[in-house]
Amino acid sequence: MKGRVGYATVIGDSELFRLGFAKYEALHRAARACVYEVHGEAEAWINTGNDLTEVQNARLRQAVTWVQEVNAVKWAPCFRAAPRLVFRLFVRG
């Protein structure tokens, strides 16, 4: 685990890190929920025999772009800072 000069514990045990991690996890979950919602609406619309509208296509692009941005930019510092903490939280549960 990584440590920093002046810190009594490793980065993953820092309250500040855990607060930031919780905020980014919430952002990730919101982006993920948005993608599922927009995709579900589009799928239901198509299943009734309609073609997607320009607005629906735009919402799909917007949702996918947002979730990619959240995953690429927001989570990267967490994974670099404390990979074992991330492993413990998400892989081993």
Secondary structure as the mmCIF struct_conf table of DSSP 4:
data_model
#
loop_
_struct_conf.conf_type_id
_struct_conf.id
_struct_conf.beg_label_comp_id
_struct_conf.beg_label_asym_id
_struct_conf.beg_label_seq_id
_struct_conf.end_label_comp_id
_struct_conf.end_label_asym_id
_struct_conf.end_label_seq_id
TURN_TY1_P TURN_TY1_P1 VAL A 5 GLY A 6
BEND BEND1 ALA A 8 THR A 9
HELX_RH_3T_P HELX_RH_3T_P1 ILE A 11 ASP A 13
HELX_RH_AL_P HELX_RH_AL_P1 GLU A 15 ASN A 47
TURN_TY1_P TURN_TY1_P2 THR A 48 GLY A 49
HELX_LH_PP_P HELX_LH_PP_P1 ASN A 50 THR A 53
HELX_RH_AL_P HELX_RH_AL_P2 GLU A 54 GLU A 69
HELX_RH_PI_P HELX_RH_PI_P1 VAL A 70 LYS A 74
BEND BEND2 TRP A 75 TRP A 75
HELX_RH_AL_P HELX_RH_AL_P3 ALA A 76 ALA A 81
HELX_RH_AL_P HELX_RH_AL_P4 PRO A 83 VAL A 86
HELX_RH_PI_P HELX_RH_PI_P2 PHE A 87 VAL A 91
#
